[in-house]
Amino acid sequence: MYLYPKWIRLWHVLNAILFIILIITGLSMQYTGEKDYVLVVGFEDAVRWHNTSAIILTVNYIIFVAGNLITRNGRYYNLKRENFFADLFKQLRYYSWGMFHGEKHPFPITMERKFNPLQKVSYVLAMYVALPLVIISGIGLLLPEIVIKGFMGISGMLLTDLLHITMGFFLSVFMLIHIYTCTLGKRPGSLFRGIITGYHATEDHYDLED
Amino acid sequence: MKLFILRISVLLFIISLISAKAAGGFKLQTVTDSQDTAVFVSPYEEENQQCFKCHGQSKYSYMNESLGREVKAMMFVERIIKKKDFYRSNHKSFSCTDCHSSEYANFPHPGELRMEAKLNCIDCHGGDETYHFDAITEEYQQSIHFKLENEGFSCYGCHNPHTYRISTRTSHNLKETIAYDNAICLGCHSDFNRFELLTDREEINIISKHEWLPNQSLHMANVRCIECHTKINENLPVAHLIKPKTEAVKRCNECHSQNSMLMASLYKFESKEQRKDGFFNGIILNQSYVIGANRNEYLNLLSLIIFGGIIIVVLVHIYFRINK
């Protein structure tokens, strides 16, 4: 099943590389240490790499949103109210119990359903909540003169940065879980192969009957 | 689709808020000069007025006996002392003749008065225990400025005794202090007319010299020049050992780290307040925010717990996958 068109794959690989650079350089800035000790890349290089990668990420994000509006890929992100929590629970139960007891995947991948309910919610939160917030707060930190000076006696820069690092942290956690859940294919490498070649093998699900 | 439109609308709303902010839609707080607004009445008001009559403005007039008429003349810029500035300065309670010869009361001033040696700061302030002028003098003598002493540089180059007022740093007036102190440096280092009096260099451009500094204007508004250009001295309220430019602080992490050197310089006045609501170097937060120096220990801990928890869940999951 040809599930991942070329533009999605290109966007995805660029997004992944930028995420890794941004996480490493972000941590370097946040946790710069004693006078002569700096984490990983050092503050000055970290600032330069972080700013450059962030600008490319922003452009890449605009391409992603535009692509979802223009192509039919956007439909995968539409959340439905009916059975919302029940479906989430079903998927969670499968991951934590069902998959070890020979149950079939409750939401097998089809051309109309690329994501399971849990994936869909986490992708919507990451791509349409956390990422826009991290980009907007990042623009604020890049151009501090546009940030509101203070809000209820608290520095505007502090609030902007707290929002930025909190969202950055959640996106890092998202990435960690995302990479792990991608090992849940038929074999640990199957789903990774899919996002590189574009083809998703329908049986590529962790299933004890296979 | 409805949900998607809603999401885009929220995004557009946030972007428009930022644009409105950028376009000046919101009012910025402005730093107002709140210091010393009370009117000071000098015991020497009347006596000093004799001097201010001519030296308080850019032009003066006098009766020229030879010509038999009143003559108007321009006052040299260096000889002008604004009365308002003097009465706000640290020396406001002085009489002009405390430091200058009483013979200046005569006009025209006798020519030989110009040849008199002027008082230095240390002539009065030597041995004081409040401002540590002796230690300041020692630092000054090791500083890069001292080599200009023969060219006419002295304490007065930065601290005009007629107008200088010490600005004690507090969390309420820090921005004013920074602006006031930086203006002292910029008085020469951004004004070529004054700068060329002391050097043969053909140009100065501190903006281009500091181009390597990210967010240059933000840095210049939130820290003093001396933060990077002096050697920190724990025993002095303000360090006076200006280092050669090759030794200026250039490594970002000297300020942008948990043990930020700003705590020993700009924020020395309240450096005991190391943490505030869980933030390292919390006192900085009253005025600004320094990436790397203002981490929050609770958020650090929380992030480690969440991250560790996820790693444990993943490891448990892997275990069950292997031992299914």
Boltz contact constraints between the chains, C-beta under 6 A:
constraints:
  - contact:
      token1: [A, 29]
      token2: [B, 291]
      max_distance: 6.0
  - contact:
      token1: [A, 29]
      token2: [B, 292]
      max_distance: 6.0
  - contact:
      token1: [A, 32]
      token2: [B, 253]
      max_distance: 6.0
  - contact:
      token1: [A, 32]
      token2: [B, 256]
      max_distance: 6.0
  - contact:
      token1: [A, 32]
      token2: [B, 257]
      max_distance: 6.0
  - contact:
      token1: [A, 32]
      token2: [B, 292]
      max_distance: 6.0
  - contact:
      token1: [A, 33]
      token2: [B, 257]
      max_distance: 6.0
  - contact:
      token1: [A, 38]
      token2: [B, 253]
      max_distance: 6.0
  - contact:
      token1: [A, 43]
      token2: [B, 252]
      max_distance: 6.0
  - contact:
      token1: [A, 43]
      token2: [B, 253]
      max_distance: 6.0
  - contact:
      token1: [A, 43]
      token2: [B, 256]
      max_distance: 6.0
  - contact:
      token1: [A, 44]
      token2: [B, 252]
      max_distance: 6.0
  - contact:
      token1: [A, 47]
      token2: [B, 214]
      max_distance: 6.0
  - contact:
      token1: [A, 79]
      token2: [B, 3]
      max_distance: 6.0
  - contact:
      token1: [A, 100]
      token2: [B, 320]
      max_distance: 6.0
  - contact:
      token1: [A, 100]
      token2: [B, 324]
      max_distance: 6.0
  - contact:
      token1: [A, 128]
      token2: [B, 7]
      max_distance: 6.0
  - contact:
      token1: [A, 132]
      token2: [B, 11]
      max_distance: 6.0
  - contact:
      token1: [A, 136]
      token2: [B, 14]
      max_distance: 6.0
  - contact:
      token1: [A, 144]
      token2: [B, 215]
      max_distance: 6.0
  - contact:
      token1: [A, 144]
      token2: [B, 218]
      max_distance: 6.0
  - contact:
      token1: [A, 146]
      token2: [B, 21]
      max_distance: 6.0
  - contact:
      token1: [A, 146]
      token2: [B, 22]
      max_distance: 6.0
  - contact:
      token1: [A, 149]
      token2: [B, 28]
      max_distance: 6.0
  - contact:
      token1: [A, 149]
      token2: [B, 29]
      max_distance: 6.0
  - contact:
      token1: [A, 155]
      token2: [B, 285]
      max_distance: 6.0
  - contact:
      token1: [A, 155]
      token2: [B, 289]
      max_distance: 6.0
  - contact:
      token1: [A, 157]
      token2: [B, 289]
      max_distance: 6.0
  - contact:
      token1: [A, 158]
      token2: [B, 285]
      max_distance: 6.0
  - contact:
      token1: [A, 158]
      token2: [B, 289]
      max_distance: 6.0
  - contact:
      token1: [A, 169]
      token2: [B, 303]
      max_distance: 6.0
  - contact:
      token1: [A, 180]
      token2: [B, 314]
      max_distance: 6.0
